[in-house]
């Protein structure tokens, strides 16, 4: 392998196309606003105010190691709204360092047989450019997006299923990653780990979610990578932690490969590069397709050993989350200032919206706390990893991963 070039890539970020029906919060907040101000109100809640042009302007000069070199725009998509915005297609055709990608909202079947809100999938695109109305670009084509939302639906439901989306991407050679899979959903711990186990690229560091989630995700990746590399639970651990035993058995039986940590800023308003991927590219000015090709064509073990991808940045904090929310509230007040019908109506609307957001975020926080507590009971990663035993026949690949410091 010849000279390689360190490129900073933003792999999870949003624009104003994530608003309206594409937003998972739209039905709750929009419904509360219409209930308060009337069905014909012109007041609308937005969770992102970033135009595509602002993100495109972040792409820096060639040769500047601190500049952003690649951006995958991953606007929200769901069964109600999944159109690639014209502004993004135009910008991606003008600069192949910018990709038109998506964050797909999903459900998954839980251990009790019920479908629940599940980890989302960042669907990036393939290694080759696709045809678009403004010229070729990297990322997703609209017919492919439409097909995804048609064939990946959960049985009897309008929403798509996480594991079906992952399979869709594998079959069509599309790079993808699980988005903050320990937060923002309502699956049980076992179903959550089962989804993560199938992810290949797993967003461990997200700029909007806490460090405790990053730690658990990193530990689970270490667990799966050891099992995939020939390590096994000792007898005492298998008895003490039955969920860990079941997960280890599935990894072995299905020959699931190692997992790779991933990172994204998930920024909706500012600080777009607070979490990035350092990508070692084969040329000084790679395209987004070069990033996707590296994700698709090289096995995870090889990527981990030579450090092709490295997560840079830190998870969110309570202060950074409050900062994001305050900025969004202020922008909504300013944008809707002509439609409130007075200061009193504006205050009532914002209080109602605040209450809805607080209740929903509180519900998610409680669910995430339950997952963290369950992980502490069911997976003592420090004990599990330290007690594993290596099968001699699998020693060679395991040694390579150990020398690389990834298991």
Sine and cosine of phi, psi and omega as CSV:
sin_phi,cos_phi,sin_psi,cos_psi,sin_omega,cos_omega
0.00,0.00,0.76,-0.65,-0.05,-1.00
-0.99,0.14,-0.37,-0.93,-0.01,-1.00
-0.88,0.47,0.60,-0.80,0.03,-1.00
-0.82,-0.58,0.43,-0.90,-0.15,-0.99
-0.84,-0.55,0.78,-0.62,-0.02,-1.00
-0.98,0.20,0.88,-0.47,-0.05,-1.00
-0.87,-0.50,0.75,-0.66,0.08,-1.00
-1.00,0.06,0.82,-0.57,-0.05,-1.00
-0.85,-0.53,0.75,-0.66,0.16,-0.99
-1.00,-0.06,0.88,-0.48,-0.15,-0.99
-0.90,-0.44,0.12,0.99,0.05,-1.00
-0.39,-0.92,0.97,-0.24,-0.05,-1.00
-0.39,-0.92,0.40,-0.92,-0.14,-0.99
-0.83,-0.56,0.40,-0.92,0.12,-0.99
-0.81,-0.58,-0.06,-1.00,-0.02,-1.00
-0.90,0.43,-0.20,0.98,0.08,-1.00
-0.94,0.34,-0.17,0.99,0.05,-1.00
-0.99,0.12,0.05,1.00,-0.01,-1.00
-1.00,0.02,0.00,-1.00,0.06,-1.00
0.91,0.41,-0.58,-0.82,-0.05,-1.00
-0.87,0.50,-0.37,0.93,0.03,-1.00
-0.94,0.34,-0.37,0.93,-0.03,-1.00
-0.99,0.10,0.72,-0.69,0.03,-1.00
-0.94,0.33,-0.32,0.95,0.01,-1.00
-1.00,-0.02,-0.13,0.99,-0.13,-0.99
-0.89,0.46,-0.70,0.71,-0.04,-1.00
-0.89,0.46,-0.65,0.76,-0.03,-1.00
-0.95,0.32,-0.80,0.60,-0.07,-1.00
-0.95,0.30,-0.70,0.72,0.02,-1.00
-0.87,0.49,-0.65,0.76,0.03,-1.00
-0.90,0.44,-0.65,0.76,0.02,-1.00
-0.91,0.42,-0.64,0.77,0.00,-1.00
-0.91,0.41,-0.71,0.71,-0.01,-1.00
-0.92,0.39,-0.57,0.82,0.05,-1.00
-0.90,0.44,-0.59,0.81,-0.04,-1.00
-0.99,0.14,-0.69,0.73,-0.15,-0.99
-0.96,-0.29,-0.04,1.00,0.00,-1.00
0.97,-0.24,0.49,-0.87,-0.07,-1.00
-0.92,0.40,-0.39,0.92,-0.04,-1.00
-0.99,-0.12,0.21,0.98,-0.02,-1.00
-0.89,0.45,0.53,-0.85,0.05,-1.00
-1.00,-0.10,0.03,1.00,0.04,-1.00
-0.96,0.27,0.76,-0.65,0.00,-1.00
-0.70,-0.71,0.66,-0.75,0.02,-1.00
-1.00,-0.03,0.71,-0.70,0.05,-1.00
-0.84,-0.55,0.62,-0.79,0.04,-1.00
-0.98,-0.22,-0.08,1.00,0.02,-1.00
-0.50,-0.87,0.69,-0.73,-0.02,-1.00
-0.85,-0.52,0.26,0.97,-0.11,-0.99
-1.00,0.07,0.88,-0.47,0.10,-1.00
-0.97,0.24,0.40,-0.92,0.03,-1.00
-0.84,0.54,-0.61,0.80,-0.05,-1.00
-0.87,0.50,-0.53,0.85,0.01,-1.00
-0.93,0.37,-0.64,0.77,0.03,-1.00
-0.94,0.35,-0.68,0.73,0.02,-1.00
-0.86,0.52,-0.55,0.84,0.01,-1.00
-0.94,0.33,-0.21,0.98,0.03,-1.00
-0.98,0.22,-0.35,0.94,-0.03,-1.00
-0.91,0.42,0.88,-0.47,-0.17,-0.98
-1.00,-0.02,-0.06,-1.00,-0.01,-1.00
-0.95,0.30,0.57,-0.82,0.05,-1.00
-0.89,0.46,0.69,-0.72,0.03,-1.00
1.00,-0.07,-0.15,0.99,0.05,-1.00
-1.00,-0.01,0.96,-0.29,-0.09,-1.00
-0.92,0.40,-0.32,0.95,0.00,-1.00
-1.00,-0.01,-0.17,0.99,-0.05,-1.00
-0.98,0.20,0.37,-0.93,0.13,-0.99
-0.99,0.17,0.77,-0.63,-0.06,-1.00
-0.96,-0.28,-0.38,0.92,-0.01,-1.00
-0.58,-0.81,0.57,-0.82,0.05,-1.00
-0.64,-0.76,0.80,-0.60,0.17,-0.98
-0.96,-0.28,0.93,-0.36,0.01,-1.00
-0.99,0.17,0.87,-0.50,-0.12,-0.99
-0.87,-0.49,0.94,0.35,0.00,-1.00
-0.93,0.36,0.45,-0.89,0.01,-1.00
-0.88,0.48,0.65,-0.76,0.15,-0.99
-0.65,-0.76,0.56,-0.83,0.08,-1.00
-0.51,-0.86,-0.10,-0.99,-0.06,-1.00
-0.91,0.41,-0.35,0.94,0.00,-1.00
-1.00,0.09,-0.51,0.86,-0.09,-1.00
-0.51,-0.86,0.89,-0.45,0.02,-1.00
-0.52,-0.86,0.80,0.60,0.06,-1.00
-0.98,-0.21,0.73,-0.68,0.12,-0.99
-0.96,0.28,0.82,-0.57,-0.08,-1.00
-0.94,0.34,0.60,-0.80,-0.03,-1.00
-0.85,0.52,-0.65,0.76,-0.02,-1.00
-0.88,0.48,-0.60,0.80,0.00,-1.00
-0.95,0.31,-0.67,0.75,0.03,-1.00
-0.89,0.46,-0.61,0.79,0.02,-1.00
-0.92,0.39,-0.72,0.70,-0.03,-1.00
-0.92,0.38,-0.62,0.78,0.00,-1.00
-0.93,0.38,-0.54,0.84,0.06,-1.00
-0.95,0.32,-0.51,0.86,-0.02,-1.00
-0.98,0.21,-0.46,0.89,-0.03,-1.00
-0.61,-0.79,0.93,-0.36,-0.08,-1.00
-0.97,0.24,0.08,1.00,0.15,-0.99
-1.00,0.09,-0.12,0.99,-0.01,-1.00
-0.93,-0.37,0.75,-0.66,-0.05,-1.00
-0.88,-0.47,0.55,-0.83,0.07,-1.00
-0.99,-0.10,0.99,-0.14,-0.07,-1.00
-0.87,-0.50,-0.24,-0.97,-0.09,-1.00
-0.39,-0.92,0.49,-0.87,0.21,-0.98
-0.95,-0.32,0.93,-0.37,-0.16,-0.99
-0.99,-0.12,0.86,-0.51,0.05,-1.00
-0.96,0.29,0.69,-0.72,-0.14,-0.99
-0.68,-0.74,0.23,-0.97,0.24,-0.97
-0.83,-0.56,0.23,-0.97,0.05,-1.00
-0.49,-0.87,0.47,-0.88,0.02,-1.00
-0.97,0.22,0.81,-0.58,-0.02,-1.00
-1.00,0.07,0.08,-1.00,-0.05,-1.00
-0.91,0.42,-0.36,0.93,0.04,-1.00
-1.00,0.01,0.09,1.00,0.03,-1.00
1.00,-0.02,-0.17,0.99,-0.02,-1.00
-1.00,0.03,0.53,-0.85,0.05,-1.00
-1.00,-0.01,0.74,-0.67,-0.01,-1.00
-0.72,-0.69,0.31,-0.95,0.09,-1.00
-0.81,0.59,0.75,-0.66,-0.19,-0.98
-0.76,-0.65,0.12,-0.99,0.06,-1.00
-0.81,0.58,0.64,-0.77,0.03,-1.00
-0.99,0.12,0.29,-0.96,0.00,-1.00
-0.87,-0.50,0.78,-0.62,0.14,-0.99
-1.00,0.10,0.96,-0.29,-0.01,-1.00
-0.98,-0.18,0.91,-0.42,-0.16,-0.99
-1.00,-0.05,-0.81,0.59,-0.10,-0.99
0.66,-0.75,-0.07,-1.00,-0.05,-1.00
-0.97,-0.23,-0.01,-1.00,-0.07,-1.00
-0.97,0.23,-0.28,0.96,-0.03,-1.00
-0.95,-0.30,0.48,-0.88,0.04,-1.00
-0.93,0.38,0.43,-0.90,0.05,-1.00
-0.91,-0.42,0.38,-0.92,-0.01,-1.00
-0.97,0.23,0.64,-0.76,0.01,-1.00
-0.64,-0.77,0.16,-0.99,-0.05,-1.00
-0.92,0.40,-0.31,0.95,-0.02,-1.00
-0.89,-0.45,0.23,0.97,-0.02,-1.00
0.87,-0.49,0.16,-0.99,-0.01,-1.00
-0.91,0.42,0.50,-0.86,0.00,-1.00
-0.44,-0.90,0.17,-0.98,0.05,-1.00
-0.98,-0.21,0.60,-0.80,0.00,-1.00
0.76,-0.65,-0.61,-0.79,-0.08,-1.00
-0.98,-0.22,0.60,-0.80,0.14,-0.99
-1.00,-0.09,0.54,-0.84,-0.07,-1.00
-0.85,0.52,-0.67,0.75,0.05,-1.00
-0.86,0.51,-0.57,0.82,0.02,-1.00
-0.94,0.34,-0.63,0.78,0.06,-1.00
-0.88,0.47,-0.72,0.70,0.02,-1.00
-0.87,0.49,-0.65,0.76,0.02,-1.00
-0.90,0.44,-0.66,0.75,0.02,-1.00
-0.84,0.54,-0.73,0.69,-0.04,-1.00
-0.97,0.25,-0.17,0.98,0.08,-1.00
-1.00,0.00,-0.74,0.67,-0.15,-0.99
-1.00,-0.02,-0.23,0.97,-0.06,-1.00
-0.99,-0.17,0.17,0.99,-0.01,-1.00
-0.90,0.43,0.64,-0.77,0.10,-0.99
-0.92,0.40,0.54,-0.84,-0.05,-1.00
-0.80,0.60,0.85,-0.52,0.06,-1.00
0.97,0.23,0.12,0.99,-0.05,-1.00
-0.82,-0.58,0.43,-0.90,0.06,-1.00
-0.98,0.20,-0.37,0.93,-0.06,-1.00
-0.99,0.14,0.46,-0.89,0.02,-1.00
-1.00,0.08,0.37,-0.93,-0.09,-1.00
-0.97,-0.25,0.70,-0.72,-0.09,-1.00
-0.81,0.59,-0.78,0.62,-0.07,-1.00
-0.91,0.41,-0.52,0.85,0.06,-1.00
-0.94,0.35,-0.61,0.79,0.05,-1.00
-0.91,0.42,-0.68,0.73,0.04,-1.00
-0.87,0.50,-0.67,0.74,0.01,-1.00
-0.92,0.38,-0.65,0.76,0.05,-1.00
-0.84,0.55,-0.72,0.70,-0.01,-1.00
-0.90,0.44,-0.67,0.74,0.00,-1.00
-0.90,0.45,-0.66,0.75,-0.04,-1.00
-0.94,0.33,-0.46,0.89,-0.06,-1.00
-0.95,-0.32,0.22,0.97,0.08,-1.00
0.84,0.54,0.76,0.65,0.04,-1.00
-0.94,-0.34,0.78,-0.62,0.10,-1.00
-0.93,0.38,0.62,-0.78,0.00,-1.00
-0.41,-0.91,0.23,-0.97,0.05,-1.00
-0.47,-0.88,0.49,-0.87,0.11,-0.99
-0.98,0.21,0.72,-0.69,-0.03,-1.00
-1.00,-0.06,0.83,-0.56,0.03,-1.00
0.48,0.88,0.89,0.46,-0.19,-0.98
-0.96,0.29,0.00,1.00,0.08,-1.00
-0.97,-0.24,0.13,0.99,-0.07,-1.00
-0.65,-0.76,0.44,-0.90,0.17,-0.99
0.98,0.18,0.28,0.96,0.02,-1.00
-0.62,-0.79,-0.05,-1.00,-0.13,-0.99
-0.74,-0.67,0.50,0.87,0.08,-1.00
-0.98,0.18,0.40,-0.92,0.14,-0.99
-0.93,0.37,0.22,-0.98,0.00,-1.00
-0.87,0.48,-0.70,0.71,-0.05,-1.00
-0.90,0.44,-0.70,0.72,0.02,-1.00
-0.91,0.41,-0.59,0.81,0.03,-1.00
-0.89,0.46,-0.77,0.64,0.01,-1.00
-0.90,0.43,-0.55,0.84,0.03,-1.00
-0.90,0.44,-0.67,0.74,0.06,-1.00
-0.90,0.43,-0.74,0.67,-0.02,-1.00
-0.86,0.51,-0.63,0.78,-0.04,-1.00
-0.87,0.50,-0.37,0.93,-0.04,-1.00
-0.98,-0.19,0.15,0.99,-0.23,-0.97
-1.00,0.09,-0.45,0.89,-0.11,-0.99
0.93,0.37,-0.92,0.39,0.10,-0.99
-0.96,-0.29,0.82,-0.57,-0.12,-0.99
-0.81,-0.58,0.86,-0.52,-0.03,-1.00
-0.95,0.30,0.99,-0.14,-0.01,-1.00
-1.00,0.10,-0.55,0.83,-0.02,-1.00
-0.91,-0.42,0.89,-0.46,0.01,-1.00
-0.80,-0.60,0.74,-0.68,-0.08,-1.00
-0.91,0.41,-0.18,0.98,-0.02,-1.00
-0.93,-0.36,0.03,1.00,-0.06,-1.00
-0.78,-0.62,0.36,-0.93,-0.27,-0.96
-0.98,0.21,0.26,-0.97,-0.05,-1.00
-0.91,0.41,-0.51,0.86,-0.02,-1.00
-0.88,0.47,-0.60,0.80,0.04,-1.00
-0.91,0.41,-0.68,0.73,0.02,-1.00
-0.86,0.51,-0.66,0.75,-0.03,-1.00
-0.90,0.43,-0.70,0.71,-0.01,-1.00
-0.91,0.42,-0.67,0.74,0.02,-1.00
-0.90,0.44,-0.67,0.74,0.03,-1.00
-0.90,0.44,-0.64,0.77,0.03,-1.00
-0.91,0.42,-0.66,0.75,-0.01,-1.00
-0.92,0.40,-0.63,0.78,0.07,-1.00
-0.87,0.49,-0.68,0.73,0.07,-1.00
-0.87,0.50,-0.63,0.77,0.04,-1.00
-0.89,0.46,-0.79,0.61,-0.04,-1.00
-0.91,0.42,-0.64,0.77,-0.04,-1.00
-0.91,0.41,-0.55,0.83,0.07,-1.00
-0.93,0.36,-0.72,0.70,0.00,-1.00
-0.88,0.48,-0.69,0.72,-0.01,-1.00
-0.92,0.40,-0.32,0.95,-0.05,-1.00
-0.97,-0.22,0.21,0.98,0.12,-0.99
0.95,-0.30,-0.09,1.00,0.05,-1.00
-0.99,0.15,0.51,-0.86,-0.02,-1.00
-0.71,-0.70,0.44,-0.90,0.09,-1.00
-0.92,0.39,0.61,-0.79,0.13,-0.99
-0.97,0.23,0.23,-0.97,-0.09,-1.00
-0.85,0.52,-0.68,0.74,-0.02,-1.00
-0.90,0.43,-0.65,0.76,0.00,-1.00
-0.92,0.39,-0.63,0.78,0.00,-1.00
-0.89,0.46,-0.57,0.82,0.05,-1.00
-0.97,0.22,-0.63,0.78,-0.09,-1.00
-0.96,0.30,-0.58,0.81,-0.06,-1.00
-0.83,-0.56,0.99,0.14,-0.09,-1.00
-0.88,0.47,-0.55,0.83,0.03,-1.00
-0.92,0.40,-0.65,0.76,0.06,-1.00
-0.88,0.47,-0.63,0.77,0.03,-1.00
-0.89,0.46,-0.70,0.71,-0.01,-1.00
-0.89,0.45,-0.67,0.74,0.02,-1.00
-0.90,0.43,-0.67,0.74,0.02,-1.00
-0.88,0.47,-0.66,0.75,0.00,-1.00
-0.89,0.45,-0.65,0.76,0.00,-1.00
-0.92,0.39,-0.64,0.76,0.02,-1.00
-0.87,0.49,-0.67,0.74,-0.01,-1.00
-0.95,0.32,-0.75,0.66,-0.07,-1.00
-0.88,0.48,-0.64,0.77,-0.05,-1.00
-1.00,-0.09,0.04,1.00,0.01,-1.00
0.79,0.61,0.74,0.68,0.01,-1.00
-0.93,0.37,0.67,-0.74,-0.07,-1.00
-0.98,0.17,0.13,-0.99,0.09,-1.00
-0.88,0.48,0.32,-0.95,0.03,-1.00
-0.95,-0.31,0.45,-0.90,0.01,-1.00
-0.88,-0.47,0.79,-0.62,0.07,-1.00
-0.92,0.40,0.54,-0.84,-0.05,-1.00
-0.68,-0.73,0.24,-0.97,-0.01,-1.00
-0.52,-0.86,0.49,-0.87,0.03,-1.00
-0.42,-0.91,0.56,-0.83,-0.02,-1.00
-0.95,0.30,-0.55,0.84,-0.05,-1.00
0.84,0.54,0.48,0.88,-0.11,-0.99
-0.96,0.27,0.67,-0.74,0.03,-1.00
-0.92,-0.39,-0.24,0.97,-0.10,-0.99
-0.66,-0.75,-0.56,0.83,-0.07,-1.00
-0.23,-0.97,-0.05,-1.00,0.05,-1.00
0.78,0.62,0.77,0.64,-0.16,-0.99
-0.91,0.41,-0.45,0.90,-0.04,-1.00
-0.96,-0.29,0.50,0.87,0.00,-1.00
-0.92,0.39,-0.44,0.90,0.16,-0.99
-0.72,-0.70,0.81,-0.58,-0.02,-1.00
-0.72,-0.69,0.15,-0.99,0.16,-0.99
-0.95,-0.32,0.82,-0.58,0.16,-0.99
-1.00,0.08,0.91,-0.42,-0.08,-1.00
-0.95,-0.30,0.85,-0.53,0.09,-1.00
-1.00,0.07,0.98,-0.18,-0.08,-1.00
-1.00,-0.06,0.33,-0.94,-0.01,-1.00
-1.00,0.09,-0.14,0.99,0.05,-1.00
-0.62,-0.78,0.40,-0.92,-0.13,-0.99
-0.93,0.38,-0.44,0.90,0.01,-1.00
-0.80,-0.60,0.98,0.18,-0.01,-1.00
-0.97,0.24,0.32,-0.95,0.16,-0.99
-1.00,-0.09,0.18,-0.98,0.10,-1.00
-0.87,0.49,-0.51,0.86,0.04,-1.00
-0.90,0.44,-0.52,0.85,0.06,-1.00
-0.91,0.42,-0.64,0.77,0.07,-1.00
-0.88,0.47,-0.74,0.67,-0.02,-1.00
-0.91,0.41,-0.60,0.80,0.02,-1.00
-0.89,0.46,-0.69,0.73,0.02,-1.00
-0.88,0.47,-0.62,0.79,0.03,-1.00
-0.92,0.40,-0.57,0.82,-0.14,-0.99
-1.00,0.01,-0.63,0.77,-0.23,-0.97
-1.00,-0.09,-0.26,0.97,-0.02,-1.00
-0.94,-0.35,0.67,-0.74,0.02,-1.00
-0.91,0.42,0.46,-0.89,-0.04,-1.00
-0.85,0.53,-0.65,0.76,-0.02,-1.00
-0.83,0.55,-0.71,0.71,0.00,-1.00
-0.91,0.41,-0.64,0.77,0.02,-1.00
-0.89,0.45,-0.65,0.76,0.00,-1.00
-0.92,0.38,-0.66,0.75,-0.07,-1.00
-0.93,0.38,-0.68,0.73,-0.06,-1.00
-1.00,-0.09,0.04,1.00,0.11,-0.99
0.92,0.39,0.58,0.81,0.01,-1.00
-0.84,0.54,-0.63,0.78,0.01,-1.00
-0.84,-0.54,0.66,-0.75,0.04,-1.00
-0.64,-0.77,0.80,-0.60,0.05,-1.00
-0.96,0.27,0.76,-0.65,0.04,-1.00
-0.82,-0.58,0.76,-0.65,-0.02,-1.00
0.84,-0.54,0.01,-1.00,-0.08,-1.00
-0.81,-0.59,0.42,-0.91,0.06,-1.00
-0.90,0.43,0.14,-0.99,0.05,-1.00
-0.94,0.34,0.30,-0.95,0.07,-1.00
-0.80,-0.61,0.29,-0.96,0.06,-1.00
-0.81,0.58,-0.61,0.79,-0.01,-1.00
-0.93,0.38,-0.67,0.74,-0.02,-1.00
-0.93,0.37,-0.57,0.82,0.03,-1.00
-0.92,0.40,-0.70,0.71,0.05,-1.00
-0.87,0.49,-0.66,0.75,0.01,-1.00
-0.87,0.50,-0.71,0.71,0.03,-1.00
-0.87,0.49,-0.73,0.68,-0.04,-1.00
-0.89,0.45,-0.71,0.71,-0.01,-1.00
-0.87,0.49,-0.70,0.71,0.02,-1.00
-0.87,0.50,-0.67,0.74,-0.03,-1.00
-0.92,0.38,-0.66,0.75,0.03,-1.00
-0.88,0.48,-0.71,0.70,-0.02,-1.00
-0.89,0.46,-0.67,0.74,0.01,-1.00
-0.90,0.44,-0.62,0.79,0.03,-1.00
-0.91,0.41,-0.65,0.76,0.06,-1.00
-0.86,0.51,-0.70,0.71,-0.05,-1.00
-0.93,0.37,-0.70,0.71,-0.06,-1.00
-0.91,0.41,-0.56,0.83,-0.07,-1.00
-0.99,-0.14,0.17,0.99,-0.16,-0.99
-0.85,0.53,-0.46,0.89,-0.04,-1.00
-1.00,0.07,-0.14,0.99,-0.14,-0.99
-0.92,-0.39,0.02,1.00,-0.08,-1.00
-0.97,0.25,-0.54,0.84,-0.09,-1.00
0.99,0.15,0.55,0.84,0.04,-1.00
0.88,-0.47,0.30,-0.95,-0.04,-1.00
-0.91,0.42,-0.64,0.77,-0.04,-1.00
-0.89,0.46,-0.69,0.72,0.03,-1.00
-0.90,0.43,-0.62,0.78,0.02,-1.00
-0.89,0.46,-0.69,0.73,0.00,-1.00
-0.91,0.41,-0.65,0.76,0.02,-1.00
-0.91,0.42,-0.66,0.75,0.00,-1.00
-0.90,0.43,-0.71,0.71,-0.04,-1.00
-0.93,0.37,-0.55,0.83,0.05,-1.00
-0.92,0.39,-0.64,0.76,0.04,-1.00
-0.91,0.41,-0.71,0.70,0.02,-1.00
-0.89,0.46,-0.66,0.75,0.01,-1.00
-0.88,0.48,-0.67,0.75,-0.02,-1.00
-0.90,0.43,-0.68,0.73,0.01,-1.00
-0.89,0.46,-0.72,0.69,-0.01,-1.00
-0.89,0.45,-0.70,0.72,-0.03,-1.00
-0.89,0.47,-0.68,0.73,0.01,-1.00
-0.90,0.44,-0.69,0.72,-0.02,-1.00
-0.93,0.37,-0.70,0.71,0.03,-1.00
-0.90,0.44,-0.59,0.80,0.05,-1.00
-0.90,0.43,-0.64,0.76,0.05,-1.00
-0.88,0.47,-0.67,0.74,0.02,-1.00
-0.93,0.37,-0.64,0.77,0.02,-1.00
-0.89,0.46,-0.66,0.75,0.02,-1.00
-0.90,0.43,-0.64,0.77,0.02,-1.00
-0.91,0.41,-0.65,0.76,0.02,-1.00
-0.92,0.40,-0.61,0.80,0.05,-1.00
-0.90,0.44,-0.61,0.79,0.06,-1.00
-0.90,0.44,-0.65,0.76,0.04,-1.00
-0.89,0.45,-0.69,0.72,0.01,-1.00
-0.87,0.49,-0.70,0.71,0.00,-1.00
-0.90,0.43,-0.67,0.74,0.01,-1.00
-0.90,0.44,-0.64,0.77,0.04,-1.00
-0.89,0.47,-0.63,0.78,0.03,-1.00
-0.90,0.44,-0.56,0.83,0.01,-1.00
-0.98,0.19,-0.67,0.74,-0.18,-0.98
-1.00,-0.02,-0.38,0.92,-0.04,-1.00
-0.70,-0.72,0.99,-0.16,0.18,-0.98
-1.00,0.00,1.00,0.04,-0.15,-0.99
-0.87,0.49,-0.60,0.80,-0.01,-1.00
-0.87,0.49,-0.70,0.72,0.02,-1.00
-0.94,0.33,-0.70,0.71,-0.05,-1.00
-0.87,0.49,-0.74,0.67,-0.06,-1.00
-0.93,0.36,-0.59,0.81,-0.05,-1.00
-0.96,0.26,-0.39,0.92,-0.06,-1.00
-0.99,-0.15,-0.04,1.00,-0.03,-1.00
-0.90,0.43,0.49,-0.87,0.03,-1.00
-0.87,-0.48,0.53,-0.85,-0.06,-1.00
-0.98,-0.21,0.75,-0.66,0.10,-0.99
-0.98,0.19,0.79,-0.62,-0.08,-1.00
-0.81,0.58,-0.60,0.80,-0.05,-1.00
-0.90,0.43,-0.35,0.94,-0.05,-1.00
-0.96,-0.27,0.24,0.97,-0.16,-0.99
-0.92,0.40,-0.63,0.78,-0.13,-0.99
-0.87,0.48,-0.83,0.56,0.01,-1.00
-0.90,0.44,-0.54,0.84,0.01,-1.00
-0.91,0.42,-0.65,0.76,0.01,-1.00
-0.89,0.46,-0.61,0.79,0.00,-1.00
-0.89,0.46,-0.68,0.73,0.01,-1.00
-0.93,0.37,-0.61,0.79,0.01,-1.00
-0.91,0.42,-0.66,0.75,0.01,-1.00
-0.90,0.43,-0.52,0.86,0.03,-1.00
-0.98,0.20,-0.14,0.99,0.04,-1.00
0.96,0.28,0.47,0.88,-0.08,-1.00
-0.93,-0.36,-0.04,1.00,0.13,-0.99
-0.68,-0.74,0.00,0.00,0.00,0.00
